[in-house]
Amino acid sequence: MTDLLGGNWMGLLLRLAALLLFVLAIIAAVLLPRFYKVNLRLGCIVLELMVVTALGFFPKDMNPMVALYPVFFIMALQWCTFGNVNGYASSTTFSTNNLKQFVSALCEYYCDKDRKQLEKAKIYGVTLLFYHLGVGAAFVASLFLGIPSVWICLIPLCLSLVFLEAERIRLKVRASQVSLQTARNISENC
């Protein structure tokens, strides 16, 4: 609004392009799984690996808004793809709603002693902890490494791939166990 009302047309166009990238990522996150058999979580992490790698090569004197274009896209895609933890809506890209959920769950637990609220508080508390540890690490790394400090993000992204693969294997083992148990039940009933 300040660019629009202030007549800064270039700034307005740069921000509208950022908004368009953000919206396109949301559209992709919603439509891709509906029309294609795609593992959006895997695709998101791989795309994040590519974006983070590219960001480290961006020149220092580049327009900061344009330099953030890939971040706007991947941030929206990540938020839509990894939008909940154990059924609780959680943001991976900012912390204000997670803080609200954490504090309100603690208050609910204090008042009602509902263990579900304590579980919710733990999920949001851990999310906040790791989010802010990441922000702190990014700040310190940027002081020493500058723009290439973004490559430190490759570590948790690679760990995410490992966790994703472990989850895939766990689900596959569980499905085969269920199939085996079903076959045993059918055999016993015959």
C-alpha positions as CSV (number, residue, x, y, z in Angstrom):
1,M,0.0,0.0,0.0
2,T,2.8,2.4,0.7
3,D,4.2,1.8,-2.8
4,L,0.8,2.3,-4.3
5,L,-0.1,5.4,-2.4
6,G,3.4,6.8,-2.6
7,G,3.6,6.3,-6.4
8,N,6.5,3.9,-6.3
9,W,5.4,1.9,-9.3
10,M,8.6,-0.2,-9.6
11,G,8.4,-1.1,-5.9
12,L,4.7,-2.0,-6.4
13,L,5.4,-4.2,-9.4
14,L,8.2,-6.0,-7.6
15,R,5.9,-6.7,-4.6
16,L,3.0,-7.8,-6.9
17,A,5.4,-10.2,-8.6
18,A,6.4,-11.6,-5.2
19,L,2.7,-12.0,-4.3
20,L,2.0,-13.8,-7.6
21,L,4.8,-16.3,-6.9
22,F,3.4,-16.9,-3.4
23,V,-0.1,-17.5,-4.9
24,L,1.3,-19.7,-7.6
25,A,3.0,-21.9,-5.1
26,I,-0.3,-22.3,-3.1
27,I,-2.1,-23.2,-6.3
28,A,0.6,-25.8,-7.1
29,A,0.4,-27.3,-3.6
30,V,-3.4,-27.7,-4.0
31,L,-3.7,-28.8,-7.6
32,L,-0.6,-31.0,-8.2
33,P,-1.7,-33.8,-5.9
34,R,-5.2,-33.7,-7.4
35,F,-4.1,-34.2,-10.9
36,Y,-0.8,-36.1,-10.6
37,K,0.5,-38.9,-8.5
38,V,3.2,-36.8,-6.9
39,N,4.9,-36.9,-3.5
40,L,4.6,-33.3,-2.7
41,R,6.6,-33.5,0.5
42,L,9.6,-35.0,-1.4
43,G,9.2,-32.6,-4.3
44,C,9.0,-29.6,-1.9
45,I,12.2,-30.6,-0.1
46,V,14.1,-31.3,-3.4
47,L,12.9,-27.9,-4.7
48,E,14.1,-26.3,-1.4
49,L,17.5,-27.9,-1.8
50,M,17.7,-26.3,-5.3
51,V,16.5,-22.9,-4.1
52,V,18.9,-22.8,-1.1
53,T,21.8,-23.9,-3.3
54,A,21.0,-21.1,-5.9
55,L,20.5,-18.5,-3.2
56,G,24.1,-18.8,-2.0
57,F,25.3,-17.8,-5.4
58,F,23.2,-14.6,-5.7
59,P,25.3,-11.4,-5.9
60,K,25.5,-9.2,-2.8
61,D,24.4,-6.1,-4.7
62,M,21.2,-7.8,-6.2
63,N,17.9,-6.2,-5.5
64,P,16.8,-7.8,-2.2
65,M,13.1,-8.1,-3.3
66,V,14.1,-10.0,-6.5
67,A,16.6,-12.1,-4.6
68,L,13.7,-13.2,-2.4
69,Y,11.5,-14.3,-5.2
70,P,12.5,-18.0,-5.0
71,V,12.0,-17.8,-1.2
72,F,8.4,-16.4,-1.6
73,F,7.6,-19.4,-3.9
74,I,9.2,-22.1,-1.8
75,M,7.9,-20.6,1.5
76,A,4.3,-20.9,0.3
77,L,4.9,-24.3,-1.1
78,Q,6.4,-25.5,2.2
79,W,3.7,-24.0,4.3
80,C,1.0,-25.7,2.3
81,T,2.9,-29.0,2.1
82,F,4.0,-29.2,5.7
83,G,1.0,-27.4,7.3
84,N,0.2,-29.6,10.2
85,V,1.8,-31.7,12.9
86,N,-0.2,-34.6,14.3
87,G,-3.4,-32.8,13.1
88,Y,-2.5,-29.4,14.5
89,A,-2.2,-26.6,12.0
90,S,1.3,-25.3,12.2
91,S,3.3,-22.7,10.3
92,T,6.8,-23.6,9.2
93,T,7.5,-20.1,7.9
94,F,6.6,-17.7,10.8
95,S,5.9,-18.1,14.5
96,T,3.1,-15.8,15.7
97,N,0.2,-18.3,15.3
98,N,2.4,-21.0,16.7
99,L,3.0,-18.8,19.8
100,K,-0.7,-18.2,20.1
101,Q,-1.4,-21.9,19.9
102,F,1.3,-22.7,22.5
103,V,0.2,-20.1,25.1
104,S,-3.5,-20.9,24.6
105,A,-2.9,-24.6,25.0
106,L,-0.9,-24.1,28.2
107,C,-3.8,-21.9,29.5
108,E,-6.4,-24.5,28.6
109,Y,-4.3,-27.2,30.2
110,Y,-3.9,-25.1,33.4
111,C,-7.7,-24.6,33.6
112,D,-9.0,-28.0,32.5
113,K,-6.0,-30.4,33.0
114,D,-6.9,-31.8,29.6
115,R,-3.9,-33.9,28.5
116,K,-4.7,-33.2,24.9
117,Q,-3.9,-29.5,25.5
118,L,-0.6,-30.4,27.0
119,E,0.3,-32.5,23.9
120,K,-0.7,-29.5,21.8
121,A,1.4,-27.2,23.9
122,K,4.4,-29.5,23.5
123,I,4.0,-29.7,19.7
124,Y,3.8,-25.9,19.4
125,G,6.5,-25.4,22.0
126,V,9.0,-27.6,20.1
127,T,8.0,-26.0,16.8
128,L,8.8,-22.6,18.3
129,L,12.0,-23.8,19.8
130,F,13.4,-25.2,16.6
131,Y,12.1,-22.3,14.5
132,H,13.9,-19.7,16.7
133,L,17.0,-21.9,17.0
134,G,17.1,-21.8,13.2
135,V,16.7,-18.0,13.1
136,G,19.5,-17.6,15.6
137,A,21.8,-19.9,13.8
138,A,21.0,-18.1,10.5
139,F,21.8,-14.8,12.1
140,V,25.2,-15.9,13.5
141,A,26.1,-17.8,10.3
142,S,25.3,-14.7,8.2
143,L,27.7,-12.6,10.3
144,F,30.6,-14.9,9.5
145,L,29.7,-16.2,6.0
146,G,27.4,-13.6,4.5
147,I,25.1,-14.8,1.7
148,P,26.7,-18.3,1.4
149,S,25.5,-18.9,5.0
150,V,22.2,-20.0,3.4
151,W,23.9,-23.2,2.5
152,I,23.7,-24.2,6.2
153,C,20.0,-24.9,5.4
154,L,21.1,-27.8,3.3
155,I,21.8,-29.8,6.5
156,P,18.3,-29.8,7.9
157,L,16.9,-30.2,4.4
158,C,19.0,-33.4,3.9
159,L,17.9,-34.6,7.3
160,S,14.3,-34.0,6.3
161,L,14.9,-36.3,3.3
162,V,16.2,-39.0,5.6
163,F,13.2,-38.7,7.9
164,L,10.8,-38.7,4.9
165,E,12.4,-41.9,3.6
166,A,12.2,-43.5,7.0
167,E,8.5,-42.6,7.2
168,R,7.9,-44.1,3.8
169,I,9.7,-47.3,4.8
170,R,7.7,-47.4,8.1
171,L,4.4,-47.0,6.3
172,K,5.4,-49.7,3.8
173,V,6.3,-52.2,6.6
174,R,3.0,-51.4,8.4
175,A,1.0,-51.9,5.3
176,S,2.6,-55.3,4.7
177,Q,2.0,-56.3,8.3
178,V,-1.6,-55.4,8.0
179,S,-1.9,-57.4,4.7
180,L,-0.2,-60.3,6.4
181,Q,-2.6,-60.1,9.4
182,T,-5.6,-59.9,7.1
183,A,-4.4,-63.0,5.2
184,R,-4.0,-64.9,8.5
185,N,-7.5,-63.8,9.6
186,I,-9.0,-65.0,6.3
187,S,-7.1,-68.3,6.5
188,E,-8.2,-68.9,10.1
189,N,-11.9,-68.2,9.2
190,C,-11.8,-70.6,6.3
